[in-house]
């Protein structure tokens, strides 16, 4: 069991060395894209919600 854990940790270390981490500039750009996308989806959901609310007010 101890040997399996040791092998696992060694494998994780090897794989982490292969990772290409983003630069600070790439990270900032990606963050802004995520924030903008979230805002677009929030506005879209709000508009759909208001539309459905109006439909139900008209029905009932």
C-alpha distance matrix in Angstrom:
0.0 3.8 5.4 5.2 6.5 8.8 10.0 10.7 12.6 14.4 15.5 16.8 18.7 20.2 21.3 22.8 24.9 26.4 27.6 31.4 32.2 35.7 38.4 39.9 42.9 40.9 39.0 42.3 43.8 40.9 41.1 44.8 44.3 41.9 44.3 47.3 45.5 44.6 48.2 49.6 47.5 48.5 52.2 51.9 50.3 53.0 55.8 54.5 54.1 57.7 59.0 57.4 58.7 62.2 62.0 61.0 63.8 66.3 65.2 65.1
3.8 0.0 3.8 5.5 5.3 6.3 8.7 9.9 10.8 12.4 14.3 15.5 16.8 18.6 20.2 21.3 23.1 25.1 26.4 30.1 30.8 34.3 36.8 38.3 41.4 39.7 37.8 41.1 42.8 40.1 40.3 44.0 43.8 41.5 43.8 46.9 45.5 44.6 48.1 49.7 47.8 48.7 52.4 52.4 50.9 53.5 56.3 55.3 54.9 58.4 59.8 58.4 59.6 63.1 63.2 62.3 64.9 67.4 66.6 66.5
5.4 3.8 0.0 3.8 5.5 5.0 6.1 8.5 10.0 10.5 12.2 14.2 15.4 16.5 18.4 20.0 21.4 23.2 24.9 28.6 29.7 33.4 36.0 37.8 40.8 38.9 37.3 40.8 42.3 39.7 40.2 43.9 43.6 41.5 44.0 46.9 45.4 44.9 48.5 49.8 48.1 49.3 52.8 52.7 51.4 54.2 56.9 55.8 55.7 59.2 60.5 59.2 60.6 64.0 63.9 63.2 65.9 68.3 67.5 67.6
5.2 5.5 3.8 0.0 3.8 5.4 5.1 6.1 8.7 9.9 10.5 12.3 14.3 15.3 16.4 18.3 20.2 21.5 23.0 26.8 27.9 31.5 34.3 36.1 39.0 36.8 35.2 38.7 40.0 37.2 37.7 41.4 40.8 38.6 41.3 44.1 42.4 41.9 45.5 46.7 44.9 46.1 49.7 49.4 48.1 50.9 53.6 52.4 52.3 55.8 57.0 55.7 57.2 60.6 60.4 59.7 62.5 64.9 64.0 64.2
6.5 5.3 5.5 3.8 0.0 3.8 5.4 5.0 6.2 8.6 9.8 10.6 12.4 14.3 15.4 16.5 18.7 20.4 21.5 25.2 25.8 29.3 32.0 33.5 36.6 34.7 32.8 36.2 37.7 35.0 35.3 39.0 38.7 36.4 38.9 41.9 40.4 39.7 43.2 44.7 42.9 44.0 47.6 47.5 46.3 48.9 51.7 50.7 50.5 53.9 55.3 54.1 55.4 58.8 58.9 58.2 60.8 63.3 62.5 62.6
8.8 6.3 5.0 5.4 3.8 0.0 3.8 5.4 5.2 6.2 8.6 10.0 10.7 12.4 14.4 15.5 16.9 19.1 20.6 24.2 25.1 28.7 31.2 32.9 36.0 34.3 32.7 36.1 37.8 35.3 35.7 39.5 39.3 37.4 39.9 42.8 41.6 41.1 44.6 46.1 44.6 45.7 49.2 49.3 48.2 50.8 53.6 52.8 52.7 56.1 57.5 56.5 57.8 61.1 61.3 60.8 63.3 65.8 65.2 65.4
10.0 8.7 6.1 5.1 5.4 3.8 0.0 3.8 5.5 5.1 6.1 8.6 9.9 10.5 12.3 14.2 15.6 17.1 19.0 22.7 24.1 27.7 30.4 32.5 35.3 33.3 32.0 35.6 36.9 34.4 35.2 38.9 38.4 36.5 39.3 42.0 40.6 40.4 44.0 45.2 43.6 45.1 48.5 48.3 47.4 50.2 52.8 51.9 52.0 55.5 56.7 55.6 57.2 60.5 60.5 60.1 62.8 65.1 64.5 64.8
10.7 9.9 8.5 6.1 5.0 5.4 3.8 0.0 3.8 5.4 5.1 6.2 8.7 9.9 10.6 12.3 14.5 15.8 17.0 20.8 21.8 25.4 28.2 30.1 32.9 30.8 29.2 32.8 34.0 31.3 32.0 35.7 35.2 33.2 35.9 38.7 37.1 36.8 40.4 41.6 40.0 41.4 44.9 44.7 43.7 46.5 49.1 48.2 48.3 51.7 53.0 51.9 53.4 56.7 56.8 56.3 59.0 61.3 60.7 61.1
12.6 10.8 10.0 8.7 6.2 5.2 5.5 3.8 0.0 3.8 5.4 5.1 6.2 8.7 9.9 10.5 12.6 14.7 15.7 19.3 20.0 23.6 26.1 27.8 30.9 29.1 27.5 30.9 32.5 30.1 30.5 34.3 34.1 32.2 34.8 37.7 36.5 36.1 39.6 41.1 39.8 41.0 44.4 44.6 43.7 46.3 48.9 48.3 48.4 51.6 53.1 52.3 53.6 56.9 57.2 56.8 59.3 61.7 61.3 61.6
14.4 12.4 10.5 9.9 8.6 6.2 5.1 5.4 3.8 0.0 3.8 5.4 5.1 6.3 8.7 10.0 10.9 13.0 14.9 18.5 19.7 23.5 25.9 28.0 30.9 29.2 28.0 31.6 33.0 30.8 31.6 35.3 35.1 33.5 36.3 39.0 37.9 37.9 41.3 42.7 41.5 42.9 46.3 46.4 45.7 48.4 50.9 50.3 50.6 53.9 55.2 54.5 56.0 59.2 59.5 59.3 61.8 64.1 63.8 64.2
15.5 14.3 12.2 10.5 9.8 8.6 6.1 5.1 5.4 3.8 0.0 3.8 5.4 5.1 6.2 8.6 10.1 11.1 13.0 16.7 18.3 22.0 24.8 27.1 29.8 27.6 26.6 30.3 31.3 28.9 30.0 33.6 33.0 31.5 34.5 37.0 35.6 35.8 39.3 40.4 39.2 40.8 44.1 43.9 43.4 46.2 48.6 47.9 48.3 51.6 52.8 52.1 53.8 56.9 57.0 56.9 59.5 61.7 61.3 61.9
16.8 15.5 14.2 12.3 10.6 10.0 8.6 6.2 5.1 5.4 3.8 0.0 3.8 5.4 5.1 6.1 8.7 10.1 10.9 14.6 15.6 19.2 22.0 24.1 26.8 24.8 23.4 27.0 28.3 25.8 26.7 30.4 29.9 28.3 31.1 33.8 32.6 32.5 36.0 37.3 36.1 37.6 40.9 40.9 40.4 43.1 45.6 45.0 45.3 48.6 49.9 49.3 50.8 53.9 54.2 54.1 56.6 58.9 58.6 59.2
18.7 16.8 15.4 14.3 12.4 10.7 9.9 8.7 6.2 5.1 5.4 3.8 0.0 3.8 5.5 5.2 6.4 9.0 10.3 13.7 14.7 18.4 20.8 22.9 25.8 24.2 23.0 26.6 28.1 26.0 26.9 30.6 30.5 29.2 31.9 34.6 33.7 33.8 37.2 38.6 37.7 39.2 42.4 42.7 42.3 44.8 47.3 47.0 47.4 50.5 52.0 51.5 53.0 56.0 56.5 56.5 58.9 61.2 61.1 61.7
20.2 18.6 16.5 15.3 14.3 12.4 10.5 9.9 8.7 6.3 5.1 5.4 3.8 0.0 3.8 5.5 5.4 6.9 9.4 12.8 14.7 18.5 21.0 23.6 26.2 24.3 23.7 27.4 28.5 26.5 27.9 31.4 31.0 30.0 32.9 35.3 34.3 34.8 38.2 39.3 38.5 40.3 43.4 43.4 43.2 46.0 48.2 47.8 48.5 51.6 52.8 52.5 54.2 57.1 57.4 57.6 60.1 62.2 62.1 62.9
21.3 20.2 18.4 16.4 15.4 14.4 12.3 10.6 9.9 8.7 6.2 5.1 5.5 3.8 0.0 3.8 5.3 5.2 6.9 10.6 12.6 16.2 19.1 21.7 24.1 21.8 21.1 24.9 25.7 23.4 25.0 28.4 27.8 26.7 29.8 32.1 30.9 31.5 34.9 35.8 35.0 36.9 39.9 39.8 39.7 42.5 44.7 44.2 45.0 48.1 49.2 48.9 50.7 53.6 53.8 54.1 56.6 58.7 58.6 59.4
22.8 21.3 20.0 18.3 16.5 15.5 14.2 12.3 10.5 10.0 8.6 6.1 5.2 5.5 3.8 0.0 3.8 5.3 5.3 8.8 9.8 13.6 16.2 18.6 21.2 19.3 18.3 22.0 23.2 21.2 22.4 26.0 25.7 24.7 27.5 30.0 29.2 29.6 32.9 34.1 33.5 35.2 38.2 38.4 38.4 40.9 43.2 43.1 43.7 46.7 48.1 47.9 49.5 52.3 52.9 53.1 55.5 57.6 57.7 58.5
24.9 23.1 21.4 20.2 18.7 16.9 15.6 14.5 12.6 10.9 10.1 8.7 6.4 5.4 5.3 3.8 0.0 3.8 5.5 8.2 10.0 13.7 15.8 18.6 21.2 19.5 19.2 22.8 24.0 22.4 23.9 27.3 27.2 26.6 29.4 31.7 31.2 31.9 35.0 36.2 35.9 37.6 40.5 40.8 41.0 43.5 45.7 45.7 46.5 49.4 50.7 50.7 52.4 55.1 55.7 56.1 58.4 60.5 60.7 61.6
26.4 25.1 23.2 21.5 20.4 19.1 17.1 15.8 14.7 13.0 11.1 10.1 9.0 6.9 5.2 5.3 3.8 0.0 3.8 6.5 9.4 12.9 15.5 18.6 20.6 18.4 18.5 22.3 22.9 21.1 23.2 26.4 25.7 25.4 28.5 30.5 29.6 30.7 33.9 34.7 34.4 36.5 39.2 39.2 39.6 42.3 44.2 44.1 45.2 48.1 49.1 49.2 51.1 53.7 54.1 54.7 57.1 59.0 59.2 60.2
27.6 26.4 24.9 23.0 21.5 20.6 19.0 17.0 15.7 14.9 13.0 10.9 10.3 9.4 6.9 5.3 5.5 3.8 0.0 3.8 6.1 9.5 12.5 15.4 17.4 15.1 14.9 18.7 19.3 17.5 19.4 22.6 22.1 21.6 24.7 26.8 26.0 27.0 30.2 31.1 30.9 32.8 35.6 35.7 36.1 38.7 40.7 40.7 41.7 44.6 45.7 45.8 47.6 50.3 50.8 51.4 53.7 55.7 56.0 57.0
31.4 30.1 28.6 26.8 25.2 24.2 22.7 20.8 19.3 18.5 16.7 14.6 13.7 12.8 10.6 8.8 8.2 6.5 3.8 0.0 3.8 6.6 9.3 12.6 14.2 11.9 12.4 16.1 16.5 15.2 17.4 20.4 20.0 20.1 23.1 24.9 24.5 25.9 28.7 29.6 29.8 31.8 34.2 34.5 35.3 37.8 39.6 39.9 41.1 43.7 44.8 45.3 47.1 49.5 50.2 51.0 53.2 55.1 55.6 56.7
32.2 30.8 29.7 27.9 25.8 25.1 24.1 21.8 20.0 19.7 18.3 15.6 14.7 14.7 12.6 9.8 10.0 9.4 6.1 3.8 0.0 3.8 6.6 9.4 11.5 9.6 9.3 13.0 14.0 12.8 14.6 17.7 17.8 17.8 20.4 22.5 22.5 23.6 26.3 27.6 27.9 29.6 32.1 32.7 33.4 35.7 37.7 38.2 39.2 41.7 43.1 43.6 45.2 47.6 48.6 49.3 51.3 53.3 54.0 55.0
35.7 34.3 33.4 31.5 29.3 28.7 27.7 25.4 23.6 23.5 22.0 19.2 18.4 18.5 16.2 13.6 13.7 12.9 9.5 6.6 3.8 0.0 3.8 6.5 7.9 5.8 6.1 9.6 10.4 9.7 11.7 14.4 14.7 15.2 17.7 19.5 19.9 21.3 23.7 24.9 25.6 27.3 29.5 30.3 31.3 33.4 35.2 36.0 37.2 39.5 40.9 41.7 43.2 45.5 46.5 47.5 49.3 51.3 52.2 53.2
38.4 36.8 36.0 34.3 32.0 31.2 30.4 28.2 26.1 25.9 24.8 22.0 20.8 21.0 19.1 16.2 15.8 15.5 12.5 9.3 6.6 3.8 0.0 3.8 5.4 5.2 6.2 8.7 10.0 10.6 12.2 14.5 15.5 16.5 18.4 20.1 21.1 22.6 24.5 25.9 27.1 28.6 30.5 31.6 32.9 34.6 36.4 37.5 38.7 40.7 42.3 43.3 44.7 46.8 48.1 49.2 50.8 52.8 53.9 54.9
39.9 38.3 37.8 36.1 33.5 32.9 32.5 30.1 27.8 28.0 27.1 24.1 22.9 23.6 21.7 18.6 18.6 18.6 15.4 12.6 9.4 6.5 3.8 0.0 3.8 5.5 5.0 6.2 8.7 9.9 10.5 12.5 14.4 15.3 16.5 18.5 20.0 21.1 22.7 24.5 25.9 26.9 28.8 30.3 31.5 32.9 34.9 36.3 37.2 39.0 40.8 42.0 43.1 45.2 46.8 47.8 49.2 51.2 52.5 53.4
42.9 41.4 40.8 39.0 36.6 36.0 35.3 32.9 30.9 30.9 29.8 26.8 25.8 26.2 24.1 21.2 21.2 20.6 17.4 14.2 11.5 7.9 5.4 3.8 0.0 3.8 5.4 5.1 6.2 8.6 9.9 10.9 12.5 14.4 15.5 16.7 18.5 20.2 21.4 22.8 24.6 25.9 27.3 28.8 30.4 31.8 33.3 34.9 36.2 37.8 39.4 40.8 42.1 43.9 45.5 46.7 48.1 50.0 51.4 52.5
40.9 39.7 38.9 36.8 34.7 34.3 33.3 30.8 29.1 29.2 27.6 24.8 24.2 24.3 21.8 19.3 19.5 18.4 15.1 11.9 9.6 5.8 5.2 5.5 3.8 0.0 3.8 5.5 5.1 6.1 8.5 10.1 10.6 12.3 14.3 15.5 16.5 18.4 20.1 21.2 22.6 24.3 26.0 27.0 28.5 30.3 31.8 33.0 34.4 36.3 37.7 39.0 40.4 42.3 43.6 44.9 46.5 48.3 49.6 50.7
39.0 37.8 37.3 35.2 32.8 32.7 32.0 29.2 27.5 28.0 26.6 23.4 23.0 23.7 21.1 18.3 19.2 18.5 14.9 12.4 9.3 6.1 6.2 5.0 5.4 3.8 0.0 3.8 5.4 5.1 6.1 8.7 9.9 10.5 12.3 14.3 15.3 16.5 18.4 20.0 21.2 22.4 24.5 25.7 26.9 28.5 30.4 31.6 32.6 34.6 36.3 37.3 38.6 40.7 42.1 43.1 44.7 46.7 47.9 48.8
42.3 41.1 40.8 38.7 36.2 36.1 35.6 32.8 30.9 31.6 30.3 27.0 26.6 27.4 24.9 22.0 22.8 22.3 18.7 16.1 13.0 9.6 8.7 6.2 5.1 5.5 3.8 0.0 3.8 5.5 5.1 6.3 8.7 10.0 10.6 12.4 14.3 15.4 16.6 18.5 20.1 21.1 22.7 24.4 25.8 27.0 28.8 30.4 31.4 33.0 34.9 36.2 37.3 39.2 40.9 42.0 43.3 45.3 46.8 47.7
43.8 42.8 42.3 40.0 37.7 37.8 36.9 34.0 32.5 33.0 31.3 28.3 28.1 28.5 25.7 23.2 24.0 22.9 19.3 16.5 14.0 10.4 10.0 8.7 6.2 5.1 5.4 3.8 0.0 3.8 5.4 5.3 6.3 8.8 10.0 10.7 12.4 14.4 15.5 16.6 18.6 20.0 21.3 22.7 24.4 25.9 27.3 28.8 30.2 31.8 33.3 34.8 36.1 37.9 39.4 40.8 42.1 43.9 45.4 46.6
40.9 40.1 39.7 37.2 35.0 35.3 34.4 31.3 30.1 30.8 28.9 25.8 26.0 26.5 23.4 21.2 22.4 21.1 17.5 15.2 12.8 9.7 10.6 9.9 8.6 6.1 5.1 5.5 3.8 0.0 3.8 5.5 5.1 6.2 8.7 9.9 10.5 12.3 14.3 15.4 16.6 18.3 20.1 21.1 22.5 24.3 25.9 27.0 28.4 30.3 31.7 32.9 34.4 36.3 37.6 38.8 40.5 42.3 43.5 44.6
41.1 40.3 40.2 37.7 35.3 35.7 35.2 32.0 30.5 31.6 30.0 26.7 26.9 27.9 25.0 22.4 23.9 23.2 19.4 17.4 14.6 11.7 12.2 10.5 9.9 8.5 6.1 5.1 5.4 3.8 0.0 3.8 5.4 5.1 6.2 8.6 9.9 10.6 12.4 14.3 15.5 16.5 18.5 20.0 21.1 22.5 24.5 25.9 26.8 28.6 30.4 31.6 32.7 34.8 36.3 37.3 38.7 40.8 42.1 43.0
44.8 44.0 43.9 41.4 39.0 39.5 38.9 35.7 34.3 35.3 33.6 30.4 30.6 31.4 28.4 26.0 27.3 26.4 22.6 20.4 17.7 14.4 14.5 12.5 10.9 10.1 8.7 6.3 5.3 5.5 3.8 0.0 3.8 5.4 5.0 6.1 8.5 9.8 10.5 12.2 14.2 15.2 16.5 18.2 19.8 20.9 22.6 24.3 25.5 26.9 28.7 30.2 31.3 33.1 34.8 36.1 37.3 39.2 40.7 41.8
44.3 43.8 43.6 40.8 38.7 39.3 38.4 35.2 34.1 35.1 33.0 29.9 30.5 31.0 27.8 25.7 27.2 25.7 22.1 20.0 17.8 14.7 15.5 14.4 12.5 10.6 9.9 8.7 6.3 5.1 5.4 3.8 0.0 3.8 5.5 5.2 6.1 8.6 9.9 10.5 12.3 14.1 15.4 16.4 18.2 19.9 21.2 22.5 24.1 25.8 27.1 28.5 30.0 31.8 33.1 34.6 36.1 37.8 39.1 40.4
41.9 41.5 41.5 38.6 36.4 37.4 36.5 33.2 32.2 33.5 31.5 28.3 29.2 30.0 26.7 24.7 26.6 25.4 21.6 20.1 17.8 15.2 16.5 15.3 14.4 12.3 10.5 10.0 8.8 6.2 5.1 5.4 3.8 0.0 3.8 5.5 5.1 6.1 8.6 9.9 10.6 12.2 14.3 15.3 16.4 18.2 20.1 21.1 22.2 24.3 25.8 26.8 28.2 30.3 31.6 32.7 34.3 36.2 37.4 38.5
44.3 43.8 44.0 41.3 38.9 39.9 39.3 35.9 34.8 36.3 34.5 31.1 31.9 32.9 29.8 27.5 29.4 28.5 24.7 23.1 20.4 17.7 18.4 16.5 15.5 14.3 12.3 10.6 10.0 8.7 6.2 5.0 5.5 3.8 0.0 3.8 5.5 5.2 6.3 8.7 10.0 10.5 12.4 14.2 15.3 16.4 18.5 20.0 20.8 22.5 24.4 25.7 26.7 28.7 30.4 31.4 32.7 34.8 36.2 37.1
47.3 46.9 46.9 44.1 41.9 42.8 42.0 38.7 37.7 39.0 37.0 33.8 34.6 35.3 32.1 30.0 31.7 30.5 26.8 24.9 22.5 19.5 20.1 18.5 16.7 15.5 14.3 12.4 10.7 9.9 8.6 6.1 5.2 5.5 3.8 0.0 3.8 5.4 5.1 6.2 8.7 9.8 10.6 12.3 14.2 15.3 16.6 18.4 19.8 21.1 22.7 24.4 25.6 27.2 28.9 30.3 31.5 33.3 34.9 36.1
45.5 45.5 45.4 42.4 40.4 41.6 40.6 37.1 36.5 37.9 35.6 32.6 33.7 34.3 30.9 29.2 31.2 29.6 26.0 24.5 22.5 19.9 21.1 20.0 18.5 16.5 15.3 14.3 12.4 10.5 9.9 8.5 6.1 5.1 5.5 3.8 0.0 3.8 5.4 5.1 6.2 8.5 10.0 10.5 12.2 14.2 15.5 16.5 18.1 20.0 21.2 22.5 24.1 25.9 27.1 28.6 30.2 31.8 33.1 34.4
44.6 44.6 44.9 41.9 39.7 41.1 40.4 36.8 36.1 37.9 35.8 32.5 33.8 34.8 31.5 29.6 31.9 30.7 27.0 25.9 23.6 21.3 22.6 21.1 20.2 18.4 16.5 15.4 14.4 12.3 10.6 9.8 8.6 6.1 5.2 5.4 3.8 0.0 3.8 5.5 5.2 6.1 8.6 9.8 10.4 12.1 14.3 15.3 16.2 18.2 19.9 20.9 22.1 24.3 25.7 26.7 28.2 30.2 31.4 32.4
48.2 48.1 48.5 45.5 43.2 44.6 44.0 40.4 39.6 41.3 39.3 36.0 37.2 38.2 34.9 32.9 35.0 33.9 30.2 28.7 26.3 23.7 24.5 22.7 21.4 20.1 18.4 16.6 15.5 14.3 12.4 10.5 9.9 8.6 6.3 5.1 5.4 3.8 0.0 3.8 5.4 5.0 6.1 8.5 9.8 10.4 12.3 14.2 15.1 16.4 18.3 19.9 20.8 22.6 24.4 25.6 26.7 28.7 30.3 31.3
49.6 49.7 49.8 46.7 44.7 46.1 45.2 41.6 41.1 42.7 40.4 37.3 38.6 39.3 35.8 34.1 36.2 34.7 31.1 29.6 27.6 24.9 25.9 24.5 22.8 21.2 20.0 18.5 16.6 15.4 14.3 12.2 10.5 9.9 8.7 6.2 5.1 5.5 3.8 0.0 3.8 5.4 5.3 6.1 8.6 9.9 10.7 12.3 14.1 15.4 16.6 18.4 19.9 21.3 22.8 24.5 25.8 27.3 28.9 30.3
47.5 47.8 48.1 44.9 42.9 44.6 43.6 40.0 39.8 41.5 39.2 36.1 37.7 38.5 35.0 33.5 35.9 34.4 30.9 29.8 27.9 25.6 27.1 25.9 24.6 22.6 21.2 20.1 18.6 16.6 15.5 14.2 12.3 10.6 10.0 8.7 6.2 5.2 5.4 3.8 0.0 3.8 5.5 5.0 6.0 8.5 9.9 10.5 12.0 14.1 15.3 16.3 18.0 19.9 21.0 22.3 24.1 25.8 26.9 28.2
48.5 48.7 49.3 46.1 44.0 45.7 45.1 41.4 41.0 42.9 40.8 37.6 39.2 40.3 36.9 35.2 37.6 36.5 32.8 31.8 29.6 27.3 28.6 26.9 25.9 24.3 22.4 21.1 20.0 18.3 16.5 15.2 14.1 12.2 10.5 9.8 8.5 6.1 5.0 5.4 3.8 0.0 3.8 5.4 5.1 6.1 8.7 10.0 10.4 12.2 14.2 15.3 16.2 18.4 20.0 21.0 22.3 24.4 25.7 26.6
52.2 52.4 52.8 49.7 47.6 49.2 48.5 44.9 44.4 46.3 44.1 40.9 42.4 43.4 39.9 38.2 40.5 39.2 35.6 34.2 32.1 29.5 30.5 28.8 27.3 26.0 24.5 22.7 21.3 20.1 18.5 16.5 15.4 14.3 12.4 10.6 10.0 8.6 6.1 5.3 5.5 3.8 0.0 3.8 5.5 5.0 6.2 8.6 9.7 10.5 12.3 14.3 15.2 16.6 18.5 20.0 21.0 22.7 24.5 25.7
51.9 52.4 52.7 49.4 47.5 49.3 48.3 44.7 44.6 46.4 43.9 40.9 42.7 43.4 39.8 38.4 40.8 39.2 35.7 34.5 32.7 30.3 31.6 30.3 28.8 27.0 25.7 24.4 22.7 21.1 20.0 18.2 16.4 15.3 14.2 12.3 10.5 9.8 8.5 6.1 5.0 5.4 3.8 0.0 3.8 5.4 5.2 6.3 8.5 10.0 10.7 12.4 14.2 15.6 16.8 18.5 20.0 21.4 22.9 24.4
50.3 50.9 51.4 48.1 46.3 48.2 47.4 43.7 43.7 45.7 43.4 40.4 42.3 43.2 39.7 38.4 41.0 39.6 36.1 35.3 33.4 31.3 32.9 31.5 30.4 28.5 26.9 25.8 24.4 22.5 21.1 19.8 18.2 16.4 15.3 14.2 12.2 10.4 9.8 8.6 6.0 5.1 5.5 3.8 0.0 3.8 5.5 5.2 6.0 8.6 9.8 10.5 12.0 14.2 15.3 16.4 18.1 20.0 21.1 22.2
53.0 53.5 54.2 50.9 48.9 50.8 50.2 46.5 46.3 48.4 46.2 43.1 44.8 46.0 42.5 40.9 43.5 42.3 38.7 37.8 35.7 33.4 34.6 32.9 31.8 30.3 28.5 27.0 25.9 24.3 22.5 20.9 19.9 18.2 16.4 15.3 14.2 12.1 10.4 9.9 8.5 6.1 5.0 5.4 3.8 0.0 3.8 5.5 5.0 6.1 8.6 9.9 10.4 12.3 14.3 15.3 16.3 18.4 20.0 20.9
55.8 56.3 56.9 53.6 51.7 53.6 52.8 49.1 48.9 50.9 48.6 45.6 47.3 48.2 44.7 43.2 45.7 44.2 40.7 39.6 37.7 35.2 36.4 34.9 33.3 31.8 30.4 28.8 27.3 25.9 24.5 22.6 21.2 20.1 18.5 16.6 15.5 14.3 12.3 10.7 9.9 8.7 6.2 5.2 5.5 3.8 0.0 3.8 5.4 5.1 6.2 8.7 9.8 10.7 12.5 14.4 15.3 16.7 18.6 20.1
54.5 55.3 55.8 52.4 50.7 52.8 51.9 48.2 48.3 50.3 47.9 45.0 47.0 47.8 44.2 43.1 45.7 44.1 40.7 39.9 38.2 36.0 37.5 36.3 34.9 33.0 31.6 30.4 28.8 27.0 25.9 24.3 22.5 21.1 20.0 18.4 16.5 15.3 14.2 12.3 10.5 10.0 8.6 6.3 5.2 5.5 3.8 0.0 3.8 5.5 5.0 6.2 8.5 9.9 10.6 12.4 14.2 15.4 16.7 18.3
54.1 54.9 55.7 52.3 50.5 52.7 52.0 48.3 48.4 50.6 48.3 45.3 47.4 48.5 45.0 43.7 46.5 45.2 41.7 41.1 39.2 37.2 38.7 37.2 36.2 34.4 32.6 31.4 30.2 28.4 26.8 25.5 24.1 22.2 20.8 19.8 18.1 16.2 15.1 14.1 12.0 10.4 9.7 8.5 6.0 5.0 5.4 3.8 0.0 3.8 5.4 5.2 6.1 8.6 9.9 10.6 12.2 14.2 15.4 16.3
57.7 58.4 59.2 55.8 53.9 56.1 55.5 51.7 51.6 53.9 51.6 48.6 50.5 51.6 48.1 46.7 49.4 48.1 44.6 43.7 41.7 39.5 40.7 39.0 37.8 36.3 34.6 33.0 31.8 30.3 28.6 26.9 25.8 24.3 22.5 21.1 20.0 18.2 16.4 15.4 14.1 12.2 10.5 10.0 8.6 6.1 5.1 5.5 3.8 0.0 3.8 5.5 5.0 6.2 8.7 10.0 10.5 12.4 14.4 15.3
59.0 59.8 60.5 57.0 55.3 57.5 56.7 53.0 53.1 55.2 52.8 49.9 52.0 52.8 49.2 48.1 50.7 49.1 45.7 44.8 43.1 40.9 42.3 40.8 39.4 37.7 36.3 34.9 33.3 31.7 30.4 28.7 27.1 25.8 24.4 22.7 21.2 19.9 18.3 16.6 15.3 14.2 12.3 10.7 9.8 8.6 6.2 5.0 5.4 3.8 0.0 3.8 5.4 5.2 6.3 8.8 9.9 10.7 12.6 14.4
57.4 58.4 59.2 55.7 54.1 56.5 55.6 51.9 52.3 54.5 52.1 49.3 51.5 52.5 48.9 47.9 50.7 49.2 45.8 45.3 43.6 41.7 43.3 42.0 40.8 39.0 37.3 36.2 34.8 32.9 31.6 30.2 28.5 26.8 25.7 24.4 22.5 20.9 19.9 18.4 16.3 15.3 14.3 12.4 10.5 9.9 8.7 6.2 5.2 5.5 3.8 0.0 3.8 5.4 5.0 6.2 8.6 9.8 10.6 12.2
58.7 59.6 60.6 57.2 55.4 57.8 57.2 53.4 53.6 56.0 53.8 50.8 53.0 54.2 50.7 49.5 52.4 51.1 47.6 47.1 45.2 43.2 44.7 43.1 42.1 40.4 38.6 37.3 36.1 34.4 32.7 31.3 30.0 28.2 26.7 25.6 24.1 22.1 20.8 19.9 18.0 16.2 15.2 14.2 12.0 10.4 9.8 8.5 6.1 5.0 5.4 3.8 0.0 3.8 5.4 5.2 6.1 8.6 9.9 10.5
62.2 63.1 64.0 60.6 58.8 61.1 60.5 56.7 56.9 59.2 56.9 53.9 56.0 57.1 53.6 52.3 55.1 53.7 50.3 49.5 47.6 45.5 46.8 45.2 43.9 42.3 40.7 39.2 37.9 36.3 34.8 33.1 31.8 30.3 28.7 27.2 25.9 24.3 22.6 21.3 19.9 18.4 16.6 15.6 14.2 12.3 10.7 9.9 8.6 6.2 5.2 5.4 3.8 0.0 3.8 5.5 5.0 6.2 8.7 10.0
62.0 63.2 63.9 60.4 58.9 61.3 60.5 56.8 57.2 59.5 57.0 54.2 56.5 57.4 53.8 52.9 55.7 54.1 50.8 50.2 48.6 46.5 48.1 46.8 45.5 43.6 42.1 40.9 39.4 37.6 36.3 34.8 33.1 31.6 30.4 28.9 27.1 25.7 24.4 22.8 21.0 20.0 18.5 16.8 15.3 14.3 12.5 10.6 9.9 8.7 6.3 5.0 5.4 3.8 0.0 3.8 5.5 5.1 6.3 8.7
61.0 62.3 63.2 59.7 58.2 60.8 60.1 56.3 56.8 59.3 56.9 54.1 56.5 57.6 54.1 53.1 56.1 54.7 51.4 51.0 49.3 47.5 49.2 47.8 46.7 44.9 43.1 42.0 40.8 38.8 37.3 36.1 34.6 32.7 31.4 30.3 28.6 26.7 25.6 24.5 22.3 21.0 20.0 18.5 16.4 15.3 14.4 12.4 10.6 10.0 8.8 6.2 5.2 5.5 3.8 0.0 3.8 5.3 5.0 6.0
63.8 64.9 65.9 62.5 60.8 63.3 62.8 59.0 59.3 61.8 59.5 56.6 58.9 60.1 56.6 55.5 58.4 57.1 53.7 53.2 51.3 49.3 50.8 49.2 48.1 46.5 44.7 43.3 42.1 40.5 38.7 37.3 36.1 34.3 32.7 31.5 30.2 28.2 26.7 25.8 24.1 22.3 21.0 20.0 18.1 16.3 15.3 14.2 12.2 10.5 9.9 8.6 6.1 5.0 5.5 3.8 0.0 3.8 5.5 5.3
66.3 67.4 68.3 64.9 63.3 65.8 65.1 61.3 61.7 64.1 61.7 58.9 61.2 62.2 58.7 57.6 60.5 59.0 55.7 55.1 53.3 51.3 52.8 51.2 50.0 48.3 46.7 45.3 43.9 42.3 40.8 39.2 37.8 36.2 34.8 33.3 31.8 30.2 28.7 27.3 25.8 24.4 22.7 21.4 20.0 18.4 16.7 15.4 14.2 12.4 10.7 9.8 8.6 6.2 5.1 5.3 3.8 0.0 3.8 5.7
65.2 66.6 67.5 64.0 62.5 65.2 64.5 60.7 61.3 63.8 61.3 58.6 61.1 62.1 58.6 57.7 60.7 59.2 56.0 55.6 54.0 52.2 53.9 52.5 51.4 49.6 47.9 46.8 45.4 43.5 42.1 40.7 39.1 37.4 36.2 34.9 33.1 31.4 30.3 28.9 26.9 25.7 24.5 22.9 21.1 20.0 18.6 16.7 15.4 14.4 12.6 10.6 9.9 8.7 6.3 5.0 5.5 3.8 0.0 3.8
65.1 66.5 67.6 64.2 62.6 65.4 64.8 61.1 61.6 64.2 61.9 59.2 61.7 62.9 59.4 58.5 61.6 60.2 57.0 56.7 55.0 53.2 54.9 53.4 52.5 50.7 48.8 47.7 46.6 44.6 43.0 41.8 40.4 38.5 37.1 36.1 34.4 32.4 31.3 30.3 28.2 26.6 25.7 24.4 22.2 20.9 20.1 18.3 16.3 15.3 14.4 12.2 10.5 10.0 8.7 6.0 5.3 5.7 3.8 0.0
